[in-house]
């Protein structure tokens, strides 16, 4: 089936009891056994729940995987997958990534005795030089948050697979509608379902998707043992949102690309970071592994922090807030907001500057979005 059909139907059958068309919320902690030593398909909601299973099966189908796992937050998904690694393992991480992921890896995972090394994964020769005999994983964001850099998924997979190195890719920015990393040989896909998957800024959640049965068994065990799973009600909300993922992503893409072109021509803008602009240094890679650009990108205002703050204070339609991927447009300042958990020197080294602004372009009318930024830029 095509993507739009899968988003509405995959994992979701009519309720066998009353015929409900929408997956019911099984808001129960426990399930009755059929008899002594005769459990049903579910016994306890931490271990499995019908509403959660519907979402997990749907996510797996959309990413082209065989097993999906839904978590309470995106960070819960990350924390769970990181339990695969043991003290003494070496983990290579792309050095341009979400501030919350950096905090988890640098402050918590390293303290467990795992050797976390941040490098620029755009440089394959550097990856080869940094790989050790105990390298067990490669952690990828593409496009990166907030610099919109790309990592060549096929090249990373081709390097890692013969060495039995696990590859993990955060696909939050594009969703499976615009990018399916499993198709390029990546082992594990991560999502903050809070963002585009749900799309309505009313729930937090995370997901992992895999093809390999042994990986699925490990992640399923960890999800149950750690208790990081998503609640039935939150799964219901994400299932509801995912049904409109395809048309939303098309609108996000069209609006964001139109806005990026407009900003690129504006005299008060220093640079626009969007992979589908021809000015992006990895534009050809974007056309190879991405089917669209999503709705999130960054740009730099000419000047310094003061000019960025003036713009952020002057917008009326864009909401100054963290997060992304909702139907409404958001705007934020990575240096002082989403990436403040990174040390200043790390922010600077990754290219995050005080005049950098990240926007999540919603599905409002493009003329209204341009008008809002236009009047705000007049204050800069």
C-alpha positions as CSV (number, residue, x, y, z in Angstrom):
1,X,0.0,0.0,0.0
2,X,1.0,3.6,-0.5
3,X,2.2,5.8,2.3
4,X,-1.0,7.7,2.7
5,X,-3.0,4.5,3.0
6,X,-0.6,3.0,5.5
7,X,-0.7,6.1,7.7
8,X,-4.5,5.6,8.1
9,X,-4.8,1.8,8.2
10,X,-1.5,0.1,9.1
11,X,-1.7,-1.7,12.5
12,X,-5.3,-0.5,12.9
13,X,-8.1,-3.0,12.5
14,X,-11.7,-2.6,13.4
15,X,-12.4,-3.2,17.1
16,X,-13.5,-6.9,17.4
17,X,-15.9,-6.2,20.3
18,X,-18.0,-3.3,19.0
19,X,-16.6,-2.6,15.6
20,X,-15.1,0.8,16.5
21,X,-13.4,2.2,13.4
22,X,-10.9,4.2,15.4
23,X,-8.5,2.2,17.7
24,X,-10.0,2.4,21.2
25,X,-8.0,3.7,24.2
26,X,-7.3,0.6,26.3
27,X,-6.8,2.6,29.5
28,X,-6.1,-0.4,31.7
29,X,-3.1,-1.5,33.6
30,X,-3.7,-5.2,33.6
31,X,-5.5,-7.9,31.5
32,X,-7.4,-11.0,32.7
33,X,-5.8,-14.4,32.1
34,X,-8.0,-16.9,30.3
35,X,-7.0,-19.4,33.0
36,X,-4.1,-20.6,35.1
37,X,-1.0,-20.4,32.9
38,X,-3.1,-19.1,30.1
39,X,-2.3,-15.4,29.4
40,X,-3.9,-13.6,26.5
41,X,-2.0,-11.6,24.0
42,X,-1.5,-8.9,26.7
43,X,-1.1,-9.3,30.4
44,X,0.2,-5.9,31.7
45,X,0.3,-2.6,30.0
46,X,4.0,-1.9,30.6
47,X,4.7,-5.1,28.7
48,X,2.2,-4.4,25.9
49,X,-1.1,-2.7,25.2
50,X,-3.5,-2.9,22.2
51,X,-3.5,0.9,21.6
52,X,0.3,1.0,21.8
53,X,0.7,-2.0,19.5
54,X,-1.5,-0.3,16.9
55,X,0.8,2.7,16.9
56,X,4.0,0.6,16.9
57,X,2.8,-1.5,14.0
58,X,1.9,1.7,12.1
59,X,5.2,3.3,12.7
60,X,7.1,0.1,11.6
61,X,5.1,0.0,8.3
62,X,5.7,3.7,7.6
63,X,9.5,3.4,8.0
64,X,9.7,0.1,6.1
65,X,10.6,-1.8,9.3
66,X,9.3,-5.0,10.9
67,X,9.1,-3.8,14.6
68,X,8.2,-0.5,16.1
69,X,8.4,0.6,19.7
70,X,6.6,3.6,21.3
71,X,8.1,5.5,24.2
72,X,6.9,8.1,26.7
73,X,9.2,10.8,25.2
74,X,11.8,11.1,22.5
75,X,14.5,11.1,25.2
76,X,13.0,7.9,26.7
77,X,13.5,6.3,23.3
78,X,17.1,7.5,23.2
79,X,17.9,6.4,26.7
80,X,16.4,3.0,26.0
81,X,18.4,2.3,22.9
82,X,21.6,3.5,24.6
83,X,21.2,0.7,27.1
84,X,22.3,-1.7,24.3
85,X,25.9,-0.4,24.8
86,X,28.1,-1.5,27.7
87,X,30.9,0.1,29.7
88,X,34.1,0.0,27.5
89,X,32.2,0.3,24.3
90,X,33.1,3.2,21.9
91,X,30.2,5.2,20.4
92,X,30.8,7.7,17.6
93,X,28.3,10.6,17.5
94,X,27.8,13.2,14.9
95,X,29.0,16.5,16.6
96,X,26.1,18.6,15.3
97,X,23.0,17.4,17.1
98,X,20.0,18.3,19.4
99,X,21.1,19.8,22.7
100,X,19.1,17.3,24.7
101,X,20.8,14.4,23.0
102,X,24.2,16.0,23.6
103,X,23.3,16.3,27.3
104,X,22.3,12.7,27.6
105,X,25.4,11.4,25.8
106,X,27.9,13.7,27.4
107,X,26.7,13.8,30.9
108,X,25.0,10.5,31.5
109,X,26.2,7.9,29.0
110,X,29.8,8.9,29.4
111,X,29.4,8.5,33.2
112,X,28.4,4.9,32.6
113,X,31.9,4.2,31.2
114,X,30.9,4.3,27.5
115,X,33.5,6.2,25.4
116,X,31.4,8.8,23.5
117,X,33.3,10.6,20.8
118,X,31.8,13.5,18.9
119,X,33.1,13.9,15.3
120,X,32.0,15.4,12.0
121,X,30.4,12.5,10.2
122,X,30.3,14.4,6.9
123,X,34.0,13.5,6.8
124,X,34.2,9.8,6.0
125,X,38.0,9.7,6.2
126,X,37.7,11.1,9.8
127,X,35.2,8.3,10.6
128,X,37.6,5.7,9.4
129,X,40.4,7.3,11.4
130,X,38.4,7.4,14.6
131,X,36.9,3.9,14.5
132,X,38.4,1.6,17.0
133,X,38.3,-2.2,17.7
134,X,35.7,-1.5,20.4
135,X,33.5,0.8,18.3
136,X,30.0,-0.5,18.7
137,X,27.7,2.3,17.4
138,X,27.4,5.3,15.1
139,X,24.8,8.0,16.1
140,X,23.4,10.1,13.3
141,X,21.1,13.1,12.9
142,X,20.3,14.1,9.3
143,X,19.4,16.9,8.8
144,X,21.0,18.1,11.9
145,X,19.5,20.3,14.6
146,X,19.8,23.2,14.1
147,X,22.6,23.5,11.4
148,X,20.7,21.5,8.8
149,X,23.8,19.6,7.8
150,X,23.5,16.1,6.2
151,X,25.1,12.8,6.8
152,X,25.4,10.3,3.9
153,X,23.3,7.4,5.1
154,X,24.3,5.0,2.5
155,X,28.0,5.7,2.9
156,X,27.8,5.4,6.7
157,X,25.9,2.1,6.4
158,X,28.4,0.7,3.9
159,X,31.2,1.6,6.2
160,X,29.6,0.2,9.4
161,X,27.8,-3.0,8.3
162,X,31.0,-5.1,7.5
163,X,32.4,-4.1,10.9
164,X,29.2,-5.1,12.7
165,X,28.9,-1.5,14.0
166,X,25.3,-0.5,14.9
167,X,24.0,2.5,13.1
168,X,21.3,4.7,14.7
169,X,19.6,7.6,12.9
170,X,17.3,10.3,14.3
171,X,14.7,10.8,11.6
172,X,12.6,13.4,13.5
173,X,13.1,16.3,11.2
174,X,11.9,14.7,8.0
175,X,9.6,11.8,9.2
176,X,9.3,8.6,7.1
177,X,7.3,10.6,4.5
178,X,10.5,12.4,3.3
179,X,13.3,10.0,4.4
180,X,13.4,6.3,5.3
181,X,16.9,5.5,6.6
182,X,16.3,1.7,6.8
183,X,16.3,1.7,3.0
184,X,19.9,2.9,3.1
185,X,21.0,0.2,5.5
186,X,20.6,2.0,8.8
187,X,19.9,-0.4,11.7
188,X,17.7,1.7,14.1
189,X,15.5,4.7,13.4
190,X,14.6,7.1,16.2
191,X,11.8,9.7,16.4
192,X,10.5,12.2,18.7
193,X,6.9,11.5,17.9
194,X,6.1,14.8,19.7
195,X,7.1,16.5,16.4
196,X,5.9,15.8,12.9
197,X,4.6,12.2,13.6
198,X,1.9,13.6,15.9
199,X,1.9,17.1,14.5
200,X,-0.4,18.9,16.9
201,X,1.8,20.0,19.8
202,X,-0.5,18.2,22.3
203,X,1.5,15.1,23.3
204,X,5.1,14.0,23.9
205,X,6.4,10.7,22.7
206,X,9.2,8.8,21.1
207,X,9.8,5.8,18.8
208,X,12.3,3.2,17.7
209,X,11.9,1.2,14.5
210,X,14.1,-1.7,13.3
211,X,14.1,-4.5,10.7
212,X,16.4,-7.0,12.4
213,X,14.5,-9.5,14.7
214,X,17.4,-9.8,17.2
215,X,17.5,-6.0,17.6
216,X,13.8,-6.0,18.0
217,X,14.1,-8.6,20.8
218,X,16.7,-6.5,22.6
219,X,14.7,-3.3,22.4
220,X,11.5,-5.0,23.4
221,X,13.2,-6.4,26.5
222,X,14.7,-3.0,27.4
223,X,11.4,-1.2,26.9
224,X,9.6,-3.6,29.3
225,X,12.4,-3.8,31.8
226,X,13.0,0.0,32.0
227,X,9.3,0.9,31.8
228,X,9.9,3.7,29.2
229,X,6.9,2.9,27.1
230,X,4.2,5.4,26.0
231,X,0.8,5.5,27.7
232,X,-2.4,4.2,25.9
233,X,-3.9,7.7,25.8
234,X,-0.7,9.3,24.3
235,X,-0.5,6.5,21.8
236,X,-4.1,7.2,20.8
237,X,-3.2,10.9,20.2
238,X,-0.2,10.0,18.1
239,X,-2.3,7.5,16.1
240,X,-4.8,10.3,15.5
241,X,-2.1,12.7,14.3
242,X,-0.3,10.3,12.1
243,X,-3.3,9.8,9.9
244,X,-2.7,13.3,8.4
245,X,1.1,13.0,8.2
246,X,1.3,12.9,4.5
247,X,-0.7,16.0,3.6
248,X,0.8,17.9,6.6
249,X,4.3,17.1,5.5
250,X,3.6,18.3,1.9
251,X,2.3,21.6,3.2
252,X,5.2,22.0,5.7
253,X,7.7,21.4,2.9
254,X,6.1,23.8,0.4
255,X,5.7,26.6,3.0
256,X,9.3,26.1,4.4
257,X,10.9,26.1,1.0
258,X,9.0,29.1,-0.2
259,X,10.0,31.0,3.0
260,X,13.6,29.9,2.7
261,X,13.8,31.3,-0.9
262,X,12.2,34.5,0.3
263,X,14.6,34.9,3.3
264,X,17.6,34.1,1.0
265,X,16.8,37.3,-1.0
266,X,16.2,39.5,2.1
267,X,18.9,42.1,2.6
268,X,18.9,41.7,6.4
269,X,19.6,37.9,6.3
270,X,23.2,36.7,6.3
271,X,22.5,33.0,5.4
272,X,19.7,30.5,5.1
273,X,20.4,26.9,6.0
274,X,18.0,24.7,4.1
275,X,19.2,21.5,2.3
276,X,16.9,22.0,-0.7
277,X,18.3,25.4,-1.5
278,X,21.0,25.2,-4.2
279,X,23.2,27.3,-2.0
280,X,23.4,24.5,0.6
281,X,26.8,22.7,0.3
282,X,25.1,19.3,0.4
283,X,22.3,20.0,-1.9
284,X,23.1,17.1,-4.2
285,X,23.1,14.6,-1.2
286,X,19.7,16.1,-0.1
287,X,18.2,15.3,-3.5
288,X,19.6,11.8,-3.3
289,X,18.4,10.7,0.1
290,X,15.5,13.1,0.9
291,X,12.1,13.2,-0.9
292,X,11.4,16.7,0.6
293,X,12.7,19.2,3.1
294,X,10.2,19.1,5.9
295,X,9.2,22.3,7.7
296,X,12.2,23.1,9.9
297,X,15.3,25.1,8.9
298,X,17.6,27.8,10.3
299,X,18.8,31.2,9.2
300,X,21.2,33.9,10.4
301,X,20.3,37.5,10.8
302,X,22.9,40.0,9.8
303,X,24.5,41.3,13.0
304,X,24.7,39.7,16.4
305,X,22.4,38.5,19.3
306,X,20.7,41.8,19.6
307,X,19.4,41.8,16.1
308,X,18.2,38.2,16.5
309,X,16.4,39.2,19.7
310,X,14.7,42.1,18.0
311,X,13.3,39.7,15.3
312,X,12.2,37.2,17.9
313,X,10.4,39.9,19.9
314,X,8.6,41.4,16.9
315,X,7.0,38.3,15.4
316,X,3.2,38.0,15.8
317,X,2.1,34.9,14.0
318,X,5.2,32.8,14.8
319,X,5.2,31.7,18.4
320,X,8.5,32.0,20.3
321,X,8.8,28.5,21.7
322,X,10.9,25.3,21.7
323,X,9.9,22.2,19.8
324,X,8.9,21.8,16.2
325,X,6.7,19.9,13.8
326,X,3.2,21.2,14.8
327,X,0.7,22.7,12.5
328,X,1.4,26.1,14.0
329,X,4.6,28.0,13.1
330,X,7.3,28.3,15.9
331,X,10.5,30.3,16.1
332,X,13.4,29.9,18.6
333,X,17.0,30.9,19.4
334,X,19.2,27.8,19.7
335,X,22.0,29.6,21.5
336,X,19.7,30.5,24.5
337,X,17.0,27.9,24.1
338,X,17.2,24.4,22.6
339,X,21.0,24.1,22.8
340,X,21.8,25.9,26.0
341,X,22.7,22.6,27.7
342,X,25.7,22.5,25.4
343,X,28.9,24.3,26.6
344,X,29.5,27.5,24.8
345,X,32.6,26.2,23.0
346,X,30.8,23.2,21.8
347,X,28.0,25.3,20.4
348,X,30.4,27.5,18.7
349,X,32.4,24.6,17.3
350,X,29.2,23.1,15.8
351,X,28.4,26.4,14.0
352,X,25.7,27.6,16.4
353,X,26.0,31.4,16.6
354,X,24.2,34.1,18.6
355,X,22.5,35.4,15.4
356,X,21.2,32.0,14.4
357,X,17.4,31.4,14.4
358,X,15.5,28.2,13.9
359,X,12.0,28.1,12.6
360,X,9.4,25.4,12.4
361,X,7.1,26.4,9.5
362,X,3.5,25.4,10.1
363,X,0.7,24.9,7.6
364,X,-0.7,28.4,7.7
365,X,-1.0,30.4,4.5
366,X,2.4,31.2,3.1
367,X,1.5,34.8,2.5
368,X,0.7,35.3,6.2
369,X,4.0,33.7,7.3
370,X,6.0,35.9,4.9
371,X,4.1,39.0,6.1
372,X,4.9,38.3,9.7
373,X,8.6,37.9,9.1
374,X,8.6,40.9,6.9
375,X,7.2,43.2,9.5
376,X,9.5,41.7,12.2
377,X,12.6,42.2,10.0
378,X,11.7,45.9,9.7
379,X,12.5,46.1,13.5
380,X,16.0,44.6,13.0
